[in-house]
Amino acid sequence: MPQKSIADAVREDRLWQRHVDLAKIGATPKGGVNRQALTPADGKGRALVTSWAEVRGFTTAVDAIGNLFFRRAGSDPDALPVVCGSHIDTQPTGGRFDGTYGVLAGLEALEAAADLNLVTKRPLEFVAWMNEEGSRFQPATMGSSVYSGANTLDAMLAVTDGDGVTVGEALPATIAATPRAAPRELGAPMAAYLEAHIEQGPRLENARKTVGIVTGIQGCRWFTIEVLGDEAHAGTTPLAARKDALRRALNMIAAIQDIMADDTDTVRFTVGRMEVFPNSPNTVPSRVLFTIDFRHPDLAVLTDLGDRIAAICEAKAGGQPVTVRETYKVPPTTFDARIVGHVREATRRLDLSMMDIVSGALHDAKYMNDICPSAMIFVPCEKGISHNEIENATPEDLAAGARVLAEVLIALANE
Amino acid sequence: MPQKSIADAVREDRLWQRHVDLAKIGATPKGGVNRQALTPADGKGRALVTSWAEVRGFTTAVDAIGNLFFRRAGSDPDALPVVCGSHIDTQPTGGRFDGTYGVLAGLEALEAAADLNLVTKRPLEFVAWMNEEGSRFQPATMGSSVYSGANTLDAMLAVTDGDGVTVGEALPATIAATPRAAPRELGAPMAAYLEAHIEQGPRLENARKTVGIVTGIQGCRWFTIEVLGDEAHAGTTPLAARKDALRRALNMIAAIQDIMADDTDTVRFTVGRMEVFPNSPNTVPSRVLFTIDFRHPDLAVLTDLGDRIAAICEAKAGGQPVTVRETYKVPPTTFDARIVGHVREATRRLDLSMMDIVSGALHDAKYMNDICPSAMIFVPCEKGISHNEIENATPEDLAAGARVLAEVLIALANE
């Protein structure tokens, strides 16, 4: 009788039950999860995942920024591990799958390997990165950025929450929640990194595909624009005599929307925040602040269109002061072609429908791609809704993605 | 030797000094005035004006809503008074001239008449209307609206401020500040009403004219528009899949700006307030609220353009919910042609430069025009700035307007 494949050993019911059980920690009345990084709920969640791993004999390690690793040993003690993972911290009104899925799919892959008594050359690991969401402490993707060296440990330990508590002060209690975790070196090398995640967008569902072959992460630029005008009486001041900060801001946004127009619907352009001063119905606004979130997978487009924003704002300011500050800038990520090829090949082998996709959101895999060959696997989420308590995904799709993940992990671990 | 005219008897220095002295009550560090209606400062201001009036033998009366009247008797005890006035309450960060000028110009006219020992057939009065600004208690023009019958006394006495204090509770202390004021009947008839005021706009200054012959007050309509969409992730959600409440709101405003375009620069169209929810840079807005303040002197235009706003919002809502509420609607006021003619004739007699003007702001004269023939006289204010601590006007212009006012009052009082 032929050996049962790792994909066959992935158990949909076990993976689903893990999601149900972990979602009880930080559960919200509307069916979502509030398990923000470095809160007591985060510690409880980490302890629960650790208890599941320890039962299977996986070893646990934690690094200085609180990234939590679980390892199933390989046959070659000197071989670098093949790592997968994501995060279990959530938004304040988050869902049951964002991040959590990538961690539990990793656990499921390792459990399936253990169920089969598979021997791999390389160790297999899954990781729960610390503070991917950036809700209590900014920036987001904090743990993976420190692991990869993009941010320094000292700088991140000094970050404060809204109450003035630092990461350095909050971290020990969270680390103490997994007392048997051994210390782990920051930046310890990996053979490869994989991250399974719900898409957080509607494209897979709309295309009726089960697996997204994530070829990269689009780049992102954030701008804050402040437009000044002169406060004036709405009844008495002729329009020609006004310096209306809001009217100018709207002209700027309209002109930027024009250059962002895109038949392929690839550009992501969002004005999400706007503040008007003094914000009184019968006073011409003297000051308007608005933000731009602009994303694109192509660095040339991201650079060209993004670099035109300041000049457009100047041109539409009518000689009044306008300041354009770029507050965030990350280039697009292109995942490793070999690892992406493994994902595509495994999906084909499992006869699952698939499409190539570029991630719209940032993920920890962005930083891992800087230090080792990396890729991601997306599965559909209902109506593309995420960062929301009603976030949903099906047990079948979650299991399908976990099977692809397990197949790729085993293939890479035996290379 | 010819009799000195009433205009010659108006004293620029005395009028200016009254402004300086009254501005000390509620003075702000930036040179403005905070003397909101029914506050202790309002009472002190009313007591100071009363002390000036009593020295000249003018009698004082107060009605049930706190409008404060000062009278110089005429020769015919049965004749209706010719009344002028404005208000001495201010915005929280108001100036020294808005309202105050109309009261002090009235005092100056009566003092000039007294200095000349003029005998008029009709009594001459000036009035300080209660709560024109509507800062602490809404609505604005409260006192004149009750006097004219547009609002009921009971409804206005029940109005509360931000702390839950009613007008009825705050009024007695203010009335007690002028203990010798006799009771006065609400709505007691007048022969005519005149109001001198700073323009609060830049047209007189720009045209280098000293006197604005105010032919009316433009009409005003206020709208509050609420646009709904769906919250979505700015990175993952394609633009075609979004229901972006802010983008829709901006399309609505652009389309309304188009129909409001006006080569004559007569339309006053202002979006002064905008609220965006959840107002986060990387979340597509799910709800936007904005206001429209639309004013025009022509009722047909006010009706036609204003009535098209709701349909435009519907058309630009892309099938998502939008609600358009009209929160305020006042038709244009046309002042009495005979009284306006008196103002024009007096200005010509005094050889002052003038232009016809329609008031952009509401004034107490709007309500007086409903019960007696009324008109207004504008003088320039610096750069058109008003409702601002830096509001300014020149002693010469203030005196010129007071001379016109005094001439008209005497002419009407002897008709």
HADDOCK unambig.tbl for C-alpha pairs under 7 A between the chains (distance, minus, plus):
assign (segid A and resid 200 and name CA) (segid B and resid 236 and name CA) 6.27 0.50 0.50
assign (segid A and resid 201 and name CA) (segid B and resid 236 and name CA) 4.96 0.50 0.50
assign (segid A and resid 201 and name CA) (segid B and resid 237 and name CA) 5.42 0.50 0.50
assign (segid A and resid 234 and name CA) (segid B and resid 268 and name CA) 6.76 0.50 0.50
assign (segid A and resid 234 and name CA) (segid B and resid 270 and name CA) 6.09 0.50 0.50
assign (segid A and resid 235 and name CA) (segid B and resid 268 and name CA) 6.28 0.50 0.50
assign (segid A and resid 235 and name CA) (segid B and resid 295 and name CA) 6.64 0.50 0.50
assign (segid A and resid 235 and name CA) (segid B and resid 360 and name CA) 4.39 0.50 0.50
assign (segid A and resid 235 and name CA) (segid B and resid 361 and name CA) 5.03 0.50 0.50
assign (segid A and resid 236 and name CA) (segid B and resid 200 and name CA) 6.23 0.50 0.50
assign (segid A and resid 236 and name CA) (segid B and resid 201 and name CA) 4.96 0.50 0.50
assign (segid A and resid 236 and name CA) (segid B and resid 360 and name CA) 4.05 0.50 0.50
assign (segid A and resid 236 and name CA) (segid B and resid 361 and name CA) 5.75 0.50 0.50
assign (segid A and resid 237 and name CA) (segid B and resid 201 and name CA) 5.31 0.50 0.50
assign (segid A and resid 237 and name CA) (segid B and resid 202 and name CA) 6.97 0.50 0.50
assign (segid A and resid 238 and name CA) (segid B and resid 265 and name CA) 6.24 0.50 0.50
assign (segid A and resid 238 and name CA) (segid B and resid 268 and name CA) 6.62 0.50 0.50
assign (segid A and resid 239 and name CA) (segid B and resid 265 and name CA) 6.39 0.50 0.50
assign (segid A and resid 239 and name CA) (segid B and resid 268 and name CA) 6.68 0.50 0.50
assign (segid A and resid 240 and name CA) (segid B and resid 265 and name CA) 6.87 0.50 0.50
assign (segid A and resid 250 and name CA) (segid B and resid 250 and name CA) 6.94 0.50 0.50
assign (segid A and resid 265 and name CA) (segid B and resid 238 and name CA) 6.25 0.50 0.50
assign (segid A and resid 265 and name CA) (segid B and resid 239 and name CA) 6.41 0.50 0.50
assign (segid A and resid 265 and name CA) (segid B and resid 240 and name CA) 6.88 0.50 0.50
assign (segid A and resid 268 and name CA) (segid B and resid 234 and name CA) 6.78 0.50 0.50
assign (segid A and resid 268 and name CA) (segid B and resid 235 and name CA) 6.29 0.50 0.50
assign (segid A and resid 268 and name CA) (segid B and resid 238 and name CA) 6.61 0.50 0.50
assign (segid A and resid 268 and name CA) (segid B and resid 239 and name CA) 6.66 0.50 0.50
assign (segid A and resid 270 and name CA) (segid B and resid 234 and name CA) 6.10 0.50 0.50
assign (segid A and resid 270 and name CA) (segid B and resid 284 and name CA) 6.45 0.50 0.50
assign (segid A and resid 271 and name CA) (segid B and resid 281 and name CA) 6.71 0.50 0.50
assign (segid A and resid 272 and name CA) (segid B and resid 279 and name CA) 5.63 0.50 0.50
assign (segid A and resid 272 and name CA) (segid B and resid 280 and name CA) 5.32 0.50 0.50
assign (segid A and resid 272 and name CA) (segid B and resid 281 and name CA) 4.38 0.50 0.50
assign (segid A and resid 272 and name CA) (segid B and resid 282 and name CA) 6.05 0.50 0.50
assign (segid A and resid 272 and name CA) (segid B and resid 283 and name CA) 5.61 0.50 0.50
assign (segid A and resid 272 and name CA) (segid B and resid 284 and name CA) 5.53 0.50 0.50
assign (segid A and resid 272 and name CA) (segid B and resid 285 and name CA) 5.73 0.50 0.50
assign (segid A and resid 273 and name CA) (segid B and resid 276 and name CA) 6.57 0.50 0.50
assign (segid A and resid 273 and name CA) (segid B and resid 279 and name CA) 4.27 0.50 0.50
assign (segid A and resid 273 and name CA) (segid B and resid 280 and name CA) 5.24 0.50 0.50
assign (segid A and resid 273 and name CA) (segid B and resid 281 and name CA) 5.22 0.50 0.50
assign (segid A and resid 274 and name CA) (segid B and resid 276 and name CA) 6.34 0.50 0.50
assign (segid A and resid 274 and name CA) (segid B and resid 279 and name CA) 6.67 0.50 0.50
assign (segid A and resid 276 and name CA) (segid B and resid 273 and name CA) 6.57 0.50 0.50
assign (segid A and resid 276 and name CA) (segid B and resid 274 and name CA) 6.33 0.50 0.50
assign (segid A and resid 279 and name CA) (segid B and resid 272 and name CA) 5.64 0.50 0.50
assign (segid A and resid 279 and name CA) (segid B and resid 273 and name CA) 4.27 0.50 0.50
assign (segid A and resid 279 and name CA) (segid B and resid 274 and name CA) 6.67 0.50 0.50
assign (segid A and resid 280 and name CA) (segid B and resid 272 and name CA) 5.33 0.50 0.50
assign (segid A and resid 280 and name CA) (segid B and resid 273 and name CA) 5.23 0.50 0.50
assign (segid A and resid 281 and name CA) (segid B and resid 271 and name CA) 6.71 0.50 0.50
assign (segid A and resid 281 and name CA) (segid B and resid 272 and name CA) 4.38 0.50 0.50
assign (segid A and resid 281 and name CA) (segid B and resid 273 and name CA) 5.20 0.50 0.50
assign (segid A and resid 281 and name CA) (segid B and resid 291 and name CA) 5.85 0.50 0.50
assign (segid A and resid 281 and name CA) (segid B and resid 292 and name CA) 6.80 0.50 0.50
assign (segid A and resid 281 and name CA) (segid B and resid 293 and name CA) 6.36 0.50 0.50
assign (segid A and resid 282 and name CA) (segid B and resid 272 and name CA) 6.05 0.50 0.50
assign (segid A and resid 282 and name CA) (segid B and resid 293 and name CA) 6.14 0.50 0.50
assign (segid A and resid 283 and name CA) (segid B and resid 272 and name CA) 5.62 0.50 0.50
assign (segid A and resid 284 and name CA) (segid B and resid 270 and name CA) 6.45 0.50 0.50
assign (segid A and resid 284 and name CA) (segid B and resid 272 and name CA) 5.53 0.50 0.50
assign (segid A and resid 285 and name CA) (segid B and resid 272 and name CA) 5.72 0.50 0.50
assign (segid A and resid 291 and name CA) (segid B and resid 281 and name CA) 5.85 0.50 0.50
assign (segid A and resid 292 and name CA) (segid B and resid 281 and name CA) 6.80 0.50 0.50
assign (segid A and resid 293 and name CA) (segid B and resid 281 and name CA) 6.36 0.50 0.50
assign (segid A and resid 293 and name CA) (segid B and resid 282 and name CA) 6.15 0.50 0.50
assign (segid A and resid 295 and name CA) (segid B and resid 235 and name CA) 6.63 0.50 0.50
assign (segid A and resid 360 and name CA) (segid B and resid 235 and name CA) 4.43 0.50 0.50
assign (segid A and resid 360 and name CA) (segid B and resid 236 and name CA) 4.09 0.50 0.50
assign (segid A and resid 361 and name CA) (segid B and resid 235 and name CA) 5.04 0.50 0.50
assign (segid A and resid 361 and name CA) (segid B and resid 236 and name CA) 5.77 0.50 0.50
